[in-house]
Structure formats: C-alpha cells, structure tokens
Amino acid sequence: MWYPTITMRELDNWILYGKNMYLVDLRNRDSFERCHLAGARNIPFEELEEHLGDLPVDCPVVFYCSRGSQSMLACNRLCDQGFQVVNAGGGLMAYRGRNLICSIPEQLPD
C-alpha cells in the first residue's frame, strides 16, 4: 500500500491555487468549529467508516488531523479500499499558512 504524504506547506499551496481535492479534517467537531482549514469538511476519525459513501472516487481525498497520526491511519485504511488518498503530514499543529479559519482569532489549533 502506497499513498503520498505532503507537508502542510504544500497543502497550503494546494488550497491557495484551488487544486482539485476533497479535504477532510479528522478532528472532533468542537476542534473543527474552533479552527480548521478553508474548504475542509469535518469527518471525525471515529466516524470515518460511516462516511465512506460520502467520499469521492474521482479526486484525491486529503486527510489532516491534529498531529498527523490519525490522518496516516485513515490513509492506510482507505488506500486498501481503492480511494486516492493523500496524508497531510504533521497535522494542524505544523500548519503555518494563510488558510486557517478560526472562530476566535487567537485560538490555536488542537
């Protein structure tokens, strides 16, 4: 099983330039509502299996989480099921880009 891993800086550029992708934030709903990347959809890691039918098969599904471990696990699972997956390594804790949406401007992602 092989899938690409990109840096959060690369993901920032993908968002900025409108790359065709389906961006998924795997963190819990409260964390997502406090802070998330522009264009991301929230599917908590624990609910991923229930939402497989919602994921596209015609474009890459890019996963991110807090630190990168859950996105890696999600990619491992879905790669075996035939999805085009991309892991955003390092998670939101490693993000230093321009595409962060926070409900409280000073809020740090968790």
N, C-alpha and C positions, 0 to 999 in steps of 0.2 A: 504494500500500500504506500503510495506516494502522493503527497499534496504539497503545494508551495506554502512557504511561510514568508510573509513580508514584514517589514518594520512598520512601526506606527507612522514614521515619516513618509514612507511610501503610501500608506493608506491615506494620509492627509492629502497627498497629491492626487490620488485616485478620486477622492471626494471633490477636491477643488476643480479638477478637469472633467468631472462627470463620467468617469469610467462606468461602463455597464456592469453593475453588480447588485447583489441583494445583501445588504449589510445587516448583520444580526448582532445585537447586544445580548449576551447570555446572563447578565447580572439580574438580580431580583428587581421587581417593579419599583420599589422605593428608590433604589440606587439609580435606576434608569431615569425616573422622574426628576431626580435632583440634578443629574448631569449625564449627557450622552452625546454621541457624535451625530452631526447633521445627517439626516436621511436614514438613520438606523431604526430598525424595528426591534422591539423587545420580545424575546422569547427566552424566559428564564431557563437555565440549563436543565433544571429538574423537569421541565415541561417539553423539552425538545422532541422527544419521541411522539408526543401527542400532536405535534405541528408539522410532521414530515410532509404531509399533503399540501401544506401552505408554501413549501419551498420550491423555487423554480428549478427546472432541469436544463434550461436553455441559457443560463448565465452563471458565473461564479457566485457562490454563497460565501461571503466573507464573515468570519466569526471573530468577535473580540469579547473579552471579559475584563476582570479587574487586573489580573497579573499574567494571564496567558495560559494557565493550566487547563481551565475548562474549555477554552477555545481549541486547544490541542486535542483534548479528549473528544470534543464534538467532531472535529475534522477526522479523527481516526474512525469513529463510528460511521459517519456519513460517506466517507470515501469508499468504504467497503460496500456501501449500498448504491454506488454509482453516481453520487452527486459530485459536481465540480465544486470543490471546497478550497478555501484559502484561509490560512491561520494568520491573524494579526498578532505577531509575537510581542510579548511584553505587556500586553493589555493596556487598559486605560491609564494605569499608573505610569506608563512610559510615554504617554502622549504629551506632546508639547506643541501641537499645531493650532490652526486657526478655526477649526470646525467643531469646537466644543460648545454645546448648548447647555447652559446651567440655569436652573430656576432661581438660584441665589448666586449672584456673580462671584462671590468669594469662595463658593463651595468647591472643595477639592474632590475629584472623583474617588470612589472607593471600590 
